[in-house]
Amino acid sequence: MKALVLLILLFALAFSIIIFKNSTKNICLSNSECEWKITNCCTEDSGAKWECVNVKSFNLTCPKFVICPKFLSPKPNLFCGCEKGKCVVR
């Protein structure tokens, strides 16, 4: 019984850390903290997926091999900046 309770507590802790990490990736104080970044490890000429993120907390780790579609995906021209404490696109 104790092992089950401990397992549930560890799962809840791990889940909380994941949720907290994902919820803080776009928190900002100024426009300079937000930038367009590629989030799928592909290049602009091979289907890059762009997101407006906080550059201080952005950390992309790419696998050794990535399968990318063959289409152009240039950096968006839309505004990526800080509004109400979050990196947003407008």
C-alpha positions in Angstrom: 0.0 0.0 0.0 2.8 2.4 0.9 4.5 1.7 -2.4 1.3 2.5 -4.3 1.0 5.8 -2.4 4.6 6.7 -3.1 4.2 5.9 -6.8 1.1 8.1 -7.0 3.0 11.0 -5.3 6.0 10.6 -7.6 3.7 10.6 -10.6 1.9 13.7 -9.4 5.2 15.5 -8.8 6.5 14.6 -12.3 3.2 15.7 -13.9 3.3 19.0 -12.0 6.8 19.7 -13.1 5.9 19.1 -16.8 2.8 21.3 -16.5 4.8 24.1 -14.8 7.6 23.9 -17.4 5.1 24.1 -20.3 3.1 26.9 -18.7 6.2 29.1 -18.1 7.8 28.8 -21.6 6.1 32.0 -22.8 6.1 34.2 -19.7 7.9 37.5 -20.3 8.4 41.0 -19.0 9.5 42.8 -22.2 9.4 42.4 -26.0 13.1 41.6 -26.1 12.4 38.3 -24.4 10.2 37.0 -27.2 11.4 35.8 -30.6 10.4 33.5 -33.4 12.1 30.2 -33.0 12.0 26.9 -34.9 10.5 24.2 -32.7 10.7 21.1 -34.8 14.4 21.0 -35.7 13.7 21.5 -39.4 15.2 24.4 -41.5 13.4 27.2 -43.2 13.6 25.4 -46.6 12.5 22.1 -45.1 9.2 22.7 -43.2 10.3 24.6 -40.1 7.6 25.0 -37.5 7.9 28.5 -36.0 6.6 29.6 -32.5 6.8 32.9 -30.6 8.6 31.9 -27.4 10.6 33.4 -24.6 14.2 33.0 -25.6 15.5 32.8 -22.1 13.5 29.7 -21.3 13.6 28.2 -24.8 15.6 25.0 -25.1 15.4 22.9 -28.2 17.1 19.5 -28.2 17.0 17.9 -31.6 17.4 14.2 -32.3 20.3 13.0 -34.5 18.0 12.3 -37.4 14.9 14.4 -38.2 12.4 13.8 -41.0 11.3 17.1 -42.4 8.8 17.9 -45.2 10.2 19.5 -48.3 8.5 22.9 -48.4 9.5 26.4 -47.6 8.6 27.8 -44.2 10.2 31.2 -43.8 10.2 33.0 -40.5 6.8 34.7 -40.0 6.5 38.5 -40.6 4.0 38.8 -37.8 4.8 40.6 -34.5 6.2 38.4 -31.8 6.3 40.2 -28.5 5.3 40.5 -24.9 1.8 41.4 -23.9 0.2 40.9 -20.5 3.2 38.8 -19.4 3.1 36.3 -22.3 4.9 36.0 -25.6 2.1 36.5 -28.2 1.7 36.9 -32.0 -0.3 39.7 -33.6 
